[in-house]
Amino acid sequence: MNINATLLGQAIWFALFIWITMKFVWPPLRKAMHDRQKQIADGLAAGERGKQDLELAAKRAAEELQRARAQASEIVSQAEKRGAGVVEEAKSAAKAEADRIVAAAKAEIEQEVFRAKESLRAQISLLAVTGAEKILKREVDAKAHAQLLSGLESELR
């Protein structure tokens, strides 16, 4: 056998092998590699979108937490104001009740003073009438009158 013919036959078979490979094997391999490349690119893009979505969700959660804290502090502030208002209402109601009780007590005291004065007037008028009666029963004498008046004065005390 001739080396040239063998070499030429091998070259023809090699060229035929390359042509068959390029025609029938290479397109499915190329399509599979392209599909795999596209799938990897889509996965990386989805991962990046997921990372961005996670960052966005974290920002939203922080904002919502800040809003909730602000709302909670506002509610606490309103509750404190309402509590202070209730305390003030209770103080004013208690003051009004105390003023009413004091006014009623003063009116009662005035009535008792009036009754005591009336009682004293009645007793004084009785004593004056009794004294005048005693004076009139005795004779008209300056010394006797002075003694009776001093006696009445001691009774009044």
Secondary structure, DSSP 8 states (H G I E B T S, - for coil): --HHHHHHHHHHHHHHHHHHIIIIIHHHHHHHHHHHHHHHHHHHHHHHHHHHHHHHHHHHHHHHHHHHHHHHHHHHHHHHHHHHHHHHHHHHHHHHHHHHHHHHHHHHHHHHHHHHHHHHHHHHHHHHHHHHHHHHHS---HHHHHHHHHHHHHHH-
